[in-house]
């Protein structure tokens, strides 16, 4: 019989460009790629000697060596300057971690 709009397949319902035809498969593929990256090592820039190490190994090294500390000769961070001025500073947890300060 006749195809009604409710029965039309997805390619007929949505105009082009259809950027994400199968979002569930796209998500699974993305997660698989990210997990492979997180759990494997490899060269990022061989000429500069920059490598990627598995996340578990990286966390073990942080526990063993501790977090890096910002050299004092670089001066205070923007957050520290604002705190010294007494200004209220809103900072995301990710930015706080990057600058080694408490939000």
Steps between C-alpha positions, in 0.01 A plus 500: 500500500545861532775644724365747750719772657513307830641198317755687289857404574730745674673612181166614363391679819798726555647737244864485399760526627440223752805549717445209733318208344552253785574683828513181711771343281682835484510516882621140533773560240605823674518330840703214356749743341533696824552182705770381259674837533473502881627145537785495249830671442646652191693787350340844497809674357802273447729790403434671834496177702134542604313179569157398626490242779203295625287684757562239772875542458465880507298488823757268659777745408306789657461300821869412496639843405228741611344780298721755325537837672498834321836676537468813717715704262210491253299715739149449632221355289206719405291328768762578765513865391121528527499332841767743623276785386213345693288459190255214477624255242293228342710228345402165361642188667690420178661846492576476871672165447698648211614792714538287818262706710185425693178634339 
